[in-house]
Each structure stands twice: as structure tokens, then as C-alpha cells.
């Protein structure tokens, strides 16, 4: 099956919006006058404290000593836990805290030295490869390396080892992505601390000491989170039973697993867990991962804020009907865009070369941070404050109240692909074409096209056909949609309609080689019948 590249063609209103973003791009990240750190807005009333702890978990074993060639001392040591804590403080920074300190681990204990060097080198190289080898640099490694070093030298404006502010604070446990780095969302963690939260995370390294990053092991991740929770209860000014989960990618998947267990978490925020997209996630050792994680969905009953990109069909986690959910699809976002290190990379690039797409990404990430903070404030409040997502044109939003498994649908504007699918189910293809003309669809043809392909992946080809037929009525000048419809008909062996669709695509775009190739193939099939 050939997937189409999204064109990102924009209507006039969208173009004007982006031009405004470029004009204001220097204001996307504002420098705080006190600490010089580039922040994505919504800084709270507190200064930001940061502490790191080196602790052994005596309940688990770990082969701590090895060299970089993989040779290991088989001696079993307790599992090492590098713990980061961001917290509210009244103290101002006394000295510069460069970003490089987030991945540097000074310890006077020589037993830790090899492990700490290994984890430093991994984080250093992973940040460089993930955030500074993107398409914006176009293989320009010289400027990419300069920007990377500029990030490492950036003053984060945190007060290291400062005193905690008076009082007790809600606790946020953050889990990073599979193979992610310990500080991948440090900007958000700082913002949460400035808004009155304790934020704690750790390295989440594999059980195998040669791998100093998170793996697919749900049991390991669960034990790490419980260790952090118990550490916070004993050592931090955390408010009793006011605990919340925040995670990105596998970190979010692992958090779903925790919510099926009898732990006292009050809410969860997920950044692109990937459970929203596919049924066939089968990592090594975890066949049918969605089924494993969501088999006890009746036990997941806390409020959820779920961020994804705009193409998420959400079919899998619709089973979370025992929870209040908000689905927020970020337009134009890819998976790794949900990290602050990627957005800091974008900012450093844009300082030298203004870029429409990257400027918009920074604004979207800013809005993600703002809504995350507002959501967690509401859910940590003792008065059970309601949360209202601050909408913008950058998101497709669905509010899914307790007990609901399908989005709302009325005769107003269709705001998400899932509402489009529901409209077809409720009204049928013939009626829907008159009920929902083009001006009542709030997203472009590329989203409908990709959504149709997501249905094909789930082997719902007939519904994919219905979506594409409707899409071609909405966008009758789209060569790409007719090309996709031709492929769907071809899969169904409806060669006559497939040929007609491909011919329409070629009429609209004579350079469409894929359609030309299929026309030749189908013509031969019809001749040989």
C-alpha cells in the first residue's frame, strides 16, 4: 500500500496566520529577566529549584561495573537510581546552570563512575541525534553542532539545591520515551515547578547494565515509578495522595499500565503514547501490547488529557470510557515534536533562519505546556476545579465524558476525522454529502486521506472507501484523493471504478506517475478477463 506524503498546502487564512507567527517568532520563547532561560510562557509564581539524588534500590540487582566494550563484572549491586527533582523555591539562582548539567552526573562515589559516564555519553549523543539532525539542517552538521553546543551552554535559570518553598505540593511523576533522555521535557518540568508542582523522574535504564535507557519492560518501569513515589513521600514536601502521571511515548504507555493497578494517582497527561494509532504494536516480549495495557480499562477511571498528532484515530483507547478524557490532536506535529529539547533546537535554528513550520511548532508546544499545567492544576485542586481546554486553531479537540466511547456529533462543523467517520455511520454516504458541505469541515484533505489509510491498516476497507468517496466530493480538485480512492477500489478488485478514479487523478495532475502506472496495470487486467 503506498502512503501519500502530506502536502501541507494551506488556504489563505492559514497562510496569513503563519506569516504572523514568523513576524512574531522572536516572541515565541521569551527570556525571563531573572534567569535568562528561554521559556514557553505561563511561568508561575515560584522560582525553579532543581536537585539530583544518587540512590541504590536495594530490592533489585544490577551489574554496575563494565567497560564500554561490553565486558562486565558479574558482581550484583543494588540498582542505581539517578533521580531528578524540579520544585518550587523562593530562592533565585546563585550561579549559572547550563543545560549540559542536566546530563552531567557528578558523584564522589567511585562505584558510580563507569555507570555515570556511560549514561552521560548516551544522553549527550541521543540529544544531538534526535534534536539536531532534523530536516531543517539539511545535513549541515557544522551549524547543527554549533546549535547543539549552544543548547549545552544555555542557562536554564534553575536554582540548584535551593531550599524548597514553604508548604506541600502536588507530585508529578514523569516517564520519558523508549530510548529517551533523562531531560527530554525539561522545559515543561521547569514550568510545572514554577507553577507549584514537584516533578520527579529518573533514568529508567534497562535491567541490562549495558543499556542505560528505558526499554519495553513494563515491570521494570512500574518498579521505578513506585520507587520514585516512595522516595517522594519520605523525602520531598509532597502533598499526600495528590499524585499525577505525565509521560511521553512508552512513558505514557507505562503510565496506562500503572493506572490499572491499585495506586493512588489522581490524573494523567499523555504525550503521543502511540496506542492511539495502531492495533499491531507488538514489541519484543509484549505481544499485543494494547491488549496487555488496556485489558482492565474499567480500572482506569482518573481524568485523562491525551495529546497526539492530528491523524490519530483513537479507536483503541476509546475503551477508556470509565474516565473523563480530552483528546487533543496537534496539527502538523510529529512524534518527537512533543519534547522540549526538539523545540529548543527549533528555536536555536530559527534565531538564525526564520522558518514558518518551526515557528508554528514552538507555539503549539507552548499551548501544550499551558494546557498541561492548567489541567494538572484543576485535577490537583482540593475543590475539584473544572478544566477547560484553551482552544486554538492548532488543535482538533474532542471532549469525551465518563461513559462515552464515541465523539459528539451534531449538524454543525465536523472538527475531527473521527466525527467524520461517525457521521458516515449515522447518516450514510448519500445524505452526508448534503448535510456537511465543504465549508463545514474544519480540517483539510490530507487529514481525511491519512485517516482513510488508517482504516485500511485496520482492515476496514469499506469504511475507508466511504471516507474517500465523501472526501472527493468535498475536494473535487484533489488529484491525491482520487489517486487514493483508486487504490482502495483496486484492493477491492473493483477495477472499473479504480480505473475511473485513477483517470480522474491524472486529469487533475498529468504528472501523477503512480496513477499512470495503475491505469496501465488495470487496463491489462481488464483486457485479459
Secondary structure per residue as TSV (DSSP state, phi and psi in degrees):
chain	resnum	aa	ss	phi	psi
A	1	X	-	360.0	128.2
A	2	X	-	-95.0	119.4
A	3	X	-	-88.2	142.8
A	4	X	-	-87.6	144.4
A	5	X	-	-77.5	134.7
A	6	X	-	-70.6	135.0
A	7	X	-	-82.4	-26.8
A	8	X	-	56.2	28.1
A	9	X	-	-66.7	142.8
A	10	X	-	-124.7	146.2
A	11	X	-	-78.9	170.6
A	12	X	H	-56.8	-42.4
A	13	X	H	-62.3	-40.7
A	14	X	H	-66.2	-39.1
A	15	X	H	-61.9	-44.1
A	16	X	H	-62.6	-39.2
A	17	X	H	-60.6	-45.4
A	18	X	H	-66.4	-37.2
A	19	X	H	-60.6	-38.7
A	20	X	H	-64.2	-39.4
A	21	X	H	-60.7	-41.1
A	22	X	H	-64.9	-43.6
A	23	X	H	-60.0	-36.6
A	24	X	T	-100.0	13.0
A	25	X	G	-60.3	-28.7
A	26	X	G	-68.9	-16.0
A	27	X	G	-98.2	-1.1
A	28	X	T	-61.5	-47.0
A	29	X	S	-109.5	116.9
A	30	X	E	-98.8	139.3
A	31	X	E	-85.1	123.9
A	32	X	-	-70.9	130.9
A	33	X	T	-66.3	-20.1
A	34	X	T	-87.0	-34.5
A	35	X	T	-128.0	-7.1
A	36	X	-	77.3	-2.0
A	37	X	-	-76.5	134.8
A	38	X	E	-76.2	116.6
A	39	X	E	-119.7	152.5
A	40	X	-	-91.2	46.0
A	41	X	S	71.2	176.4
A	42	X	-	61.3	30.3
A	43	X	-	-67.3	135.9
A	44	X	-	-88.7	-160.6
A	45	X	S	-80.8	-16.4
A	46	X	S	-99.9	155.7
A	47	X	E	-77.1	168.8
A	48	X	E	-108.7	119.2
A	49	X	E	-98.2	154.5
A	50	X	E	-145.4	131.4
A	51	X	E	-134.6	152.8
A	52	X	E	-127.4	140.0
A	53	X	E	-123.8	141.2
A	54	X	E	-113.5	111.5
A	55	X	E	-136.2	147.9
A	56	X	E	-99.5	137.7
A	57	X	E	-93.0	104.1
A	58	X	E	-72.9	-8.7
A	59	X	E	-84.3	-7.0
A	60	X	E	-134.5	151.1
A	61	X	E	-96.7	156.7
A	62	X	E	-158.4	136.4
A	63	X	-	-86.5	95.9
A	64	X	-	-79.4	-31.0
A	65	X	-	-103.8	128.7
A	66	X	B	-165.9	163.6
A	67	X	-	-106.3	173.1
A	68	X	T	-72.3	-5.5
A	69	X	T	-88.8	1.5
A	70	X	S	92.5	2.4
A	71	X	-	-76.7	129.5
A	72	X	B	-120.5	145.3
A	73	X	-	-83.6	123.5
A	74	X	-	-75.7	-0.1
A	75	X	-	-60.9	133.6
A	76	X	-	-90.8	127.2
A	77	X	E	-117.2	164.2
A	78	X	E	-63.1	153.6
A	79	X	E	-66.3	126.5
A	80	X	E	-77.8	137.5
A	81	X	E	-124.8	110.5
A	82	X	E	-89.8	115.8
A	83	X	E	-114.0	126.8
A	84	X	E	-102.1	139.5
A	85	X	E	-133.7	121.3
A	86	X	E	-101.8	138.2
A	87	X	E	-154.3	161.1
A	88	X	E	-74.6	138.1
A	89	X	E	-143.8	154.8
A	90	X	S	-91.0	-12.3
A	91	X	-	-76.7	145.4
A	92	X	-	-92.9	154.6
A	93	X	-	-59.2	136.4
A	94	X	S	-94.2	-17.2
A	95	X	S	-151.8	166.9
A	96	X	-	-66.1	139.3
A	97	X	-	-120.7	90.5
A	98	X	B	-68.0	152.0
A	99	X	G	-55.0	-32.2
A	100	X	G	-57.8	-24.9
A	101	X	G	-65.2	-23.5
A	102	X	G	-66.5	-24.2
A	103	X	G	-117.7	13.5
A	104	X	-	-108.7	137.8
A	105	X	-	-129.7	79.1
A	106	X	-	-71.2	127.9
A	107	X	-	-144.1	137.4
A	108	X	S	-81.8	-9.9
A	109	X	-	-84.2	112.6
A	110	X	G	-63.8	-19.8
A	111	X	G	-62.5	-27.9
A	112	X	G	-86.3	-13.2
A	113	X	H	-58.5	-47.1
A	114	X	H	-65.9	-46.0
A	115	X	H	-59.9	-44.6
A	116	X	H	-68.1	-35.6
A	117	X	H	-66.8	-41.3
A	118	X	H	-61.7	-45.6
A	119	X	H	-71.5	-32.9
A	120	X	H	-62.6	-49.1
A	121	X	H	-62.6	-39.0
A	122	X	H	-62.6	-50.0
A	123	X	H	-63.1	-41.7
A	124	X	H	-57.6	-51.2
A	125	X	H	-71.3	-34.5
A	126	X	H	-68.5	-42.0
A	127	X	H	-61.3	-44.7
A	128	X	H	-60.2	-46.0
A	129	X	H	-72.7	-38.3
A	130	X	H	-78.0	-40.9
A	131	X	H	-101.3	-18.2
A	132	X	S	-126.4	24.7
A	133	X	S	-129.4	26.6
A	134	X	S	-79.8	177.0
A	135	X	G	-64.7	-23.2
A	136	X	G	-64.0	-27.5
A	137	X	G	-84.7	-18.4
A	138	X	T	48.8	51.0
A	139	X	T	65.3	17.3
A	140	X	-	-84.8	79.7
A	141	X	H	-69.6	-23.0
A	142	X	H	-64.7	-52.8
A	143	X	H	-71.2	-31.7
A	144	X	H	-62.5	-43.8
A	145	X	H	-67.7	-34.9
A	146	X	H	-64.0	-43.6
A	147	X	H	-66.8	-37.7
A	148	X	H	-61.6	-44.8
A	149	X	H	-66.7	-32.7
A	150	X	H	-64.5	-38.5
A	151	X	H	-63.7	-45.1
A	152	X	H	-59.6	-29.3
A	153	X	H	-93.1	-4.9
A	154	X	-	-64.9	130.0
A	155	X	B	-77.3	115.4
A	156	X	-	-78.8	-13.2
A	157	X	-	70.8	25.4
A	158	X	-	-98.2	150.4
A	159	X	E	-94.3	99.5
A	160	X	E	-70.8	131.4
A	161	X	T	60.4	25.7
A	162	X	-	-72.2	168.8
A	163	X	-	-73.3	144.6
A	164	X	-	-67.3	144.5
A	165	X	-	-64.0	155.9
A	166	X	S	-65.4	143.8
A	167	X	S	108.6	-177.7
A	168	X	-	-115.6	150.4
A	169	X	E	-133.1	150.2
A	170	X	E	-59.9	147.4
A	171	X	E	-106.8	129.8
A	172	X	E	-112.3	123.6
A	173	X	E	-101.9	120.8
A	174	X	E	-103.9	132.2
A	175	X	E	-116.1	125.5
A	176	X	-	-82.9	-179.1
A	177	X	-	-79.0	169.4
A	178	X	T	-60.5	120.5
A	179	X	T	72.3	11.7
A	180	X	-	-79.0	171.5
A	181	X	-	-100.3	160.2
A	182	X	T	-65.8	-20.9
A	183	X	T	-118.0	22.4
A	184	X	T	-57.8	-27.5
A	185	X	T	-123.3	45.2
A	186	X	H	-61.6	-36.2
A	187	X	H	-61.2	-45.8
A	188	X	H	-64.2	-41.5
A	189	X	H	-60.3	-40.3
A	190	X	H	-64.7	-43.7
A	191	X	H	-62.5	-39.9
A	192	X	H	-62.9	-42.7
A	193	X	H	-61.9	-41.1
A	194	X	H	-68.1	-18.4
A	195	X	T	-100.7	16.4
A	196	X	T	93.6	25.1
A	197	X	E	-115.6	148.8
A	198	X	E	-90.3	130.2
A	199	X	E	-122.4	128.6
A	200	X	E	-131.1	140.0
A	201	X	E	-151.2	176.7
A	202	X	E	-144.8	-175.4
A	203	X	-	-72.6	-26.8
A	204	X	-	54.7	35.9
A	205	X	-	-66.1	155.1
A	206	X	-	-57.9	163.3
A	207	X	S	-67.9	-25.6
A	208	X	S	-82.3	121.7
A	209	X	T	-69.1	-12.5
A	210	X	T	-80.7	-8.6
A	211	X	-	-118.5	109.2
A	212	X	-	-102.0	48.5
A	213	X	S	-149.9	164.2
A	214	X	-	-66.7	141.3
A	215	X	-	-120.5	-166.9
A	216	X	S	-81.9	7.5
A	217	X	-	-77.8	102.5
A	218	X	H	-67.6	-34.6
A	219	X	H	-65.8	-43.7
A	220	X	H	-60.9	-45.6
A	221	X	H	-63.0	-41.2
A	222	X	H	-62.1	-44.1
A	223	X	H	-66.7	-35.3
A	224	X	H	-63.1	-45.9
A	225	X	H	-63.4	-42.1
A	226	X	H	-65.2	-35.3
A	227	X	H	-62.3	-44.4
A	228	X	H	-62.9	-41.1
A	229	X	H	-62.5	-46.3
A	230	X	H	-69.0	-35.5
A	231	X	H	-61.9	-44.4
A	232	X	H	-64.3	-40.1
A	233	X	H	-63.4	-33.6
A	234	X	H	-86.5	-30.9
A	235	X	H	-121.3	-13.8
A	236	X	S	-116.4	154.6
A	237	X	-	-77.6	58.9
A	238	X	E	-88.4	143.1
A	239	X	E	-78.1	126.8
A	240	X	E	-57.1	130.8
A	241	X	E	60.4	19.5
A	242	X	E	-111.7	68.9
A	243	X	E	-115.2	142.2
A	244	X	E	-138.8	154.2
A	245	X	E	-113.1	140.9
A	246	X	E	-139.8	130.2
A	247	X	E	-154.6	155.0
A	248	X	E	-119.9	132.6
A	249	X	T	58.2	-122.3
A	250	X	H	-60.1	-31.8
A	251	X	H	-58.0	-38.6
A	252	X	H	-70.8	-39.8
A	253	X	H	-58.8	-45.5
A	254	X	H	-61.9	-36.2
A	255	X	H	-65.3	-35.1
A	256	X	H	-59.2	-41.2
A	257	X	H	-60.1	-41.8
A	258	X	H	-64.6	-33.9
A	259	X	H	-70.7	-15.8
A	260	X	T	-85.4	-4.5
A	261	X	S	-102.5	164.7
A	262	X	S	-82.0	55.9
A	263	X	-	-107.4	155.5
A	264	X	-	-96.8	71.7
A	265	X	E	-100.4	139.3
A	266	X	E	-95.0	-23.0
A	267	X	E	-164.8	171.9
A	268	X	E	-148.1	140.0
A	269	X	E	-116.4	129.6
A	270	X	E	-116.3	130.2
A	271	X	E	-104.8	102.2
A	272	X	-	48.6	65.2
A	273	X	-	-69.2	-15.6
A	274	X	S	76.0	-11.3
A	275	X	T	-67.2	-16.7
A	276	X	T	-77.1	-8.3
A	277	X	T	-111.2	-43.8
A	278	X	-	-130.7	147.1
A	279	X	S	-85.6	-28.7
A	280	X	-	-97.5	48.8
A	281	X	-	-87.9	107.5
A	282	X	-	-132.2	71.2
A	283	X	-	-67.7	164.0
A	284	X	T	-57.3	126.3
A	285	X	T	86.6	-4.6
A	286	X	-	-137.9	70.0
A	287	X	T	-63.6	139.3
A	288	X	T	55.7	55.4
A	289	X	H	-55.1	-46.4
A	290	X	H	-56.0	-42.3
A	291	X	H	-64.6	-39.0
A	292	X	H	-63.9	-45.0
A	293	X	H	-75.7	-33.8
A	294	X	T	-111.9	21.6
A	295	X	T	-74.2	-19.3
A	296	X	T	-119.2	51.1
A	297	X	G	-64.4	-23.0
A	298	X	G	-65.4	-18.5
A	299	X	G	-86.6	-12.5
A	300	X	-	-91.7	102.4
A	301	X	-	-131.8	13.9
A	302	X	S	-91.9	157.7
A	303	X	E	-61.7	142.3
A	304	X	E	-128.3	137.5
A	305	X	E	-118.6	116.1
A	306	X	E	-119.4	113.4
A	307	X	E	-99.0	137.9
A	308	X	E	-146.6	-176.0
A	309	X	E	-83.4	176.1
A	310	X	T	-74.9	-6.1
A	311	X	T	-101.9	6.5
A	312	X	-	-69.0	122.6
A	313	X	-	-78.6	-19.3
A	314	X	-	63.4	7.6
A	315	X	T	-58.7	-37.0
A	316	X	T	-67.9	-51.3
A	317	X	G	-87.0	8.6
A	318	X	G	-64.8	-16.2
A	319	X	G	-70.6	-8.0
A	320	X	-	-80.9	46.7
A	321	X	T	-76.2	-2.3
A	322	X	T	-87.9	3.4
A	323	X	S	-123.1	152.2
A	324	X	-	-77.4	126.0
A	325	X	E	-127.4	147.8
A	326	X	E	-124.6	119.2
A	327	X	E	-97.4	120.8
A	328	X	E	-123.2	108.6
A	329	X	E	-97.8	115.4
A	330	X	E	-85.0	121.9
A	331	X	T	-70.4	134.4
A	332	X	T	75.3	7.7
A	333	X	-	-92.5	140.3
A	334	X	-	-105.5	175.9
A	335	X	G	-56.8	-52.3
A	336	X	G	-75.1	-10.6
A	337	X	G	-66.7	-11.7
A	338	X	G	-83.3	15.4
A	339	X	S	-114.9	147.1
A	340	X	H	-73.4	-29.0
A	341	X	H	-64.5	-34.8
A	342	X	H	-68.0	-40.6
A	343	X	H	-71.7	-31.9
A	344	X	H	-66.1	-38.0
A	345	X	H	-60.6	-44.0
A	346	X	H	-59.9	-42.3
A	347	X	H	-63.3	-43.7
A	348	X	H	-63.5	-36.9
A	349	X	H	-67.1	-45.2
A	350	X	H	-68.7	-22.1
A	351	X	T	-62.1	-27.9
A	352	X	T	-102.5	-34.3
A	353	X	S	-135.7	97.6
A	354	X	-	-53.4	135.6
A	355	X	-	-140.2	122.0
A	356	X	H	-58.6	-52.5
A	357	X	H	-63.9	-44.5
A	358	X	H	-68.7	-35.9
A	359	X	H	-62.7	-40.4
A	360	X	H	-68.0	-38.0
A	361	X	H	-59.2	-41.4
A	362	X	H	-63.5	-39.6
A	363	X	H	-66.1	-41.3
A	364	X	H	-62.6	-44.2
A	365	X	H	-62.5	-39.0
A	366	X	H	-58.5	-42.8
A	367	X	H	-69.0	-34.0
A	368	X	H	-62.7	-46.1
A	369	X	H	-60.7	-45.5
A	370	X	H	-62.3	-44.3
A	371	X	H	-70.8	-34.5
A	372	X	H	-61.2	-46.6
A	373	X	H	-63.4	-44.1
A	374	X	H	-63.2	-41.8
A	375	X	H	-61.8	-48.4
A	376	X	H	-68.0	-33.4
A	377	X	H	-62.6	-44.4
A	378	X	H	-64.2	-43.3
A	379	X	H	-80.5	-16.0
A	380	X	H	-95.2	-6.8
A	381	X	-	-70.6	140.4
A	382	X	T	-72.0	-16.3
A	383	X	T	-94.5	7.1
A	384	X	-	55.1	52.8
A	385	X	-	-62.9	139.9
A	386	X	-	-75.8	153.4
A	387	X	-	-116.0	132.2
A	388	X	-	-121.3	116.6
A	389	X	-	-61.5	129.2
A	390	X	-	-79.0	101.1
A	391	X	-	-72.6	154.4
A	392	X	-	-155.5	173.4
A	393	X	T	-70.1	-4.2
A	394	X	T	-87.6	-2.5
A	395	X	E	-133.5	148.7
A	396	X	E	-104.0	122.0
A	397	X	E	-116.3	137.4
A	398	X	E	-130.3	128.5
A	399	X	E	-99.7	117.1
A	400	X	E	-115.9	101.2
A	401	X	-	-75.0	164.0
A	402	X	T	-49.8	129.3
A	403	X	T	94.3	-11.5
A	404	X	-	-92.4	142.5
A	405	X	-	-124.6	-1.2
A	406	X	S	-134.8	151.1
A	407	X	-	-69.5	162.7
A	408	X	-	-67.4	151.4
A	409	X	-	-144.3	124.7
A	410	X	-	-134.3	-175.4
A	411	X	S	-88.2	17.1
A	412	X	S	-87.7	-153.1
A	413	X	-	-72.7	138.8
A	414	X	B	-84.9	120.5
A	415	X	-	-101.3	-17.9
A	416	X	S	-138.2	157.7
A	417	X	H	-59.8	-33.6
A	418	X	H	-65.9	-34.8
A	419	X	H	-68.0	-33.8
A	420	X	H	-63.2	-43.7
A	421	X	H	-62.8	-43.7
A	422	X	H	-64.2	-37.4
A	423	X	H	-61.1	-41.2
A	424	X	H	-64.0	-42.0
A	425	X	H	-64.2	-40.1
A	426	X	H	-78.7	-46.4
A	427	X	H	-102.3	-19.8
A	428	X	-	83.9	156.4
A	429	X	H	-65.1	-41.1
A	430	X	H	-64.8	-45.2
A	431	X	H	-73.6	-33.5
A	432	X	H	-65.5	-28.7
A	433	X	H	-65.9	-25.9
A	434	X	H	-94.1	-30.0
A	435	X	H	-71.6	-35.1
A	436	X	S	-127.1	79.6
A	437	X	-	-70.0	176.2
A	438	X	G	-53.4	-43.1
A	439	X	G	-71.0	-5.0
A	440	X	G	-106.5	14.6
A	441	X	B	-109.2	124.4
A	442	X	-	-94.6	10.3
A	443	X	S	-137.9	166.8
A	444	X	-	-92.6	179.4
A	445	X	H	-64.1	-31.0
A	446	X	H	-62.1	-36.7
A	447	X	H	-67.1	-44.5
A	448	X	H	-61.3	-41.2
A	449	X	H	-61.7	-49.2
A	450	X	H	-66.3	-36.0
A	451	X	H	-65.0	-38.0
A	452	X	H	-61.4	-40.8
A	453	X	H	-68.1	-32.3
A	454	X	H	-64.0	-32.1
A	455	X	H	-69.8	-35.7
A	456	X	H	-62.6	-43.0
A	457	X	H	-58.2	-36.3
A	458	X	T	-86.8	11.1
A	459	X	T	64.2	27.0
A	460	X	-	-103.2	67.1
A	461	X	H	-69.6	-36.6
A	462	X	H	-63.9	-40.1
A	463	X	H	-70.6	-33.9
A	464	X	H	-61.3	-39.6
A	465	X	H	-61.9	-44.4
A	466	X	H	-60.9	-42.8
A	467	X	H	-61.1	-43.3
A	468	X	H	-73.1	-35.5
A	469	X	H	-60.8	-47.0
A	470	X	H	-62.1	-41.1
A	471	X	H	-60.8	-38.6
A	472	X	H	-70.1	-24.7
A	473	X	H	-73.8	-36.1
A	474	X	H	-71.9	-37.4
A	475	X	-	-127.8	72.7
A	476	X	T	-69.2	-8.8
A	477	X	T	-103.2	13.4
A	478	X	-	-92.1	106.0
A	479	X	H	-63.1	-34.2
A	480	X	H	-65.9	-42.0
A	481	X	H	-66.3	-40.9
A	482	X	H	-66.3	-34.3
A	483	X	H	-62.8	-45.2
A	484	X	H	-64.5	-42.1
A	485	X	H	-61.9	-38.1
A	486	X	H	-59.4	-39.9
A	487	X	H	-66.8	-38.1
A	488	X	H	-65.5	-46.5
A	489	X	H	-60.3	-37.6
A	490	X	H	-63.9	-41.5
A	491	X	H	-60.9	-33.6
A	492	X	T	-85.9	1.3
A	493	X	T	63.2	25.3
A	494	X	-	-92.6	79.2
A	495	X	H	-70.5	-28.6
A	496	X	H	-66.5	-51.1
A	497	X	H	-67.6	-33.7
A	498	X	H	-62.1	-45.4
A	499	X	H	-62.5	-43.3
A	500	X	H	-62.1	-40.4
A	501	X	H	-66.9	-43.2
A	502	X	H	-65.4	-38.0
A	503	X	H	-65.0	-38.7
A	504	X	H	-63.9	-39.4
A	505	X	H	-62.0	-43.2
A	506	X	H	-67.9	-36.3
A	507	X	H	-60.2	-36.6
A	508	X	H	-80.5	-30.6
A	509	X	-	-141.7	90.4
A	510	X	T	-60.7	-15.1
A	511	X	T	-92.7	7.2
A	512	X	-	-75.8	92.3
A	513	X	H	-67.7	-31.7
A	514	X	H	-62.1	-45.7
A	515	X	H	-65.8	-41.3
A	516	X	H	-60.2	-42.3
A	517	X	H	-63.2	-42.3
A	518	X	H	-69.4	-35.5
A	519	X	H	-59.8	-43.1
A	520	X	H	-64.8	-43.4
A	521	X	H	-64.4	-45.0
A	522	X	H	-68.8	-38.1
A	523	X	H	-59.8	-40.4
A	524	X	H	-67.1	-40.2
A	525	X	H	-62.3	-40.5
A	526	X	H	-68.6	-39.3
A	527	X	H	-64.3	-35.7
A	528	X	T	-85.1	0.2
A	529	X	-	-68.9	360.0
